[in-house]
Amino acid sequence: MRVLIVEDEPYLAEAVRDGLRLEAIAADVAADGDSALELLGVNSYDLAVLDRDIPGPSGDEVARRIVASGSGIPILMLTAADRIEDKASGFELGADDYLTKPFELRELVMRLRALDRRRAYARPPVREIAGLRLDPFRREVFRDGRHVALTRKQFAVLEVLVAAEGGVISAEELLQRAWDENANPFTNAVRITVSALRKRLGEPWIIATVPGVGYRIDTATDTITDTDTDTDTDTDTDTDTDTDTDTDTGTGTGTGTDATHPGGTHG
C-alpha cells in the first residue's frame, strides 16, 4: 500500500510517515497543496491522508481535485477541525473517513487498512491464494498452515502480489507501491527482495518470474524455479540497506536483504 500524507506540520508528518513504514505502508509527504497536487500527478497512490488547513491550495481543494480526477483514491481527512459541521463539510467534499487530532497512530493504521479493503471492490480482510494466507491487520503470513516470518518490506511486496490474485506485477510497479518516492529506480532492491521472499515462503516456489514482465503468485508451483538469484551485492549507493531486525509480531526478524529506505527522523 502506498499513501500520500498531506500535512504542513513537519514533525507530525514525519512521525506519521515513519509510523506507517513500520506497518509496511509506504508513505510520501507533501507539506502544501501545490506539492500534493504535483505528487498526485506523477505517482499512483492507494490512499490520501489530508490535513484541511495547509498552505497553497487547501486540503479541501486537494480533495476536490482528487474526486474530480476520477482516480477513486480514498481520502481520509486528518485535521484538528472537530465540530460536526466540519466533519459534515469534509464528507460532502468527498472524504471517505475523518480522524481528528490528536489521534493514535494505531487507529490511523486501522482506518487506512479498512479503506484499502473497500477500495475498488470488496475483498476479505484476510486474503488467501494458492495455500497462502495473508492477514494485513496482524501482518501475519501462513503457507499451508505454517507461519512464515517476513521482514516489513517482504510483507509489503507479498501484499501487492497477493492482491493481484495471480496477475503479473512489474518490478516498476512493485517499487512504486511497496517503496516510496525516495526509491532509486535503478536499484536491485525489488529483485533481491523477491528472491529472499521466495526463499522465506519455501518450496515449491510460489512466486513466478515472468521474464521481461514481472512477478506473480502461481498455483502451478511445481514448475517454478528461482531465477532471481540474490547473490548480487546491490552496489546501489543509496543508504537503504536496512538491517530490519524488527521484533514486531507477524513480520519476523529479517536480516536486511530487502533494501528498505531511510524513514527520516521523528519530531
Secondary structure, 3 states (H helix, E strand, C coil): CEEEEECCCHHHHHHHHHHHHHCCCEEEEECCHHHHHHHHHHCCCCEEEECCCCCCCCHHHHHHHHHHHCCCCCEEEEECCCCHHHHHHHHHHCCCEEEECCCCHHHHHHHHHHHHHHCCCCCCCCEEECCEEEECCCCEEEECCEEECCCHHHHHHHHHHHHCCCCCECHHHHHHHHCCCCCCCCCCHHHHHHHHHHHHHCCCCCEEEECCCEEEECCCHHHCCCCCCCCCCCCCCCCCCCCCCCCCCCCCCCCCCCCCCCCCCCC
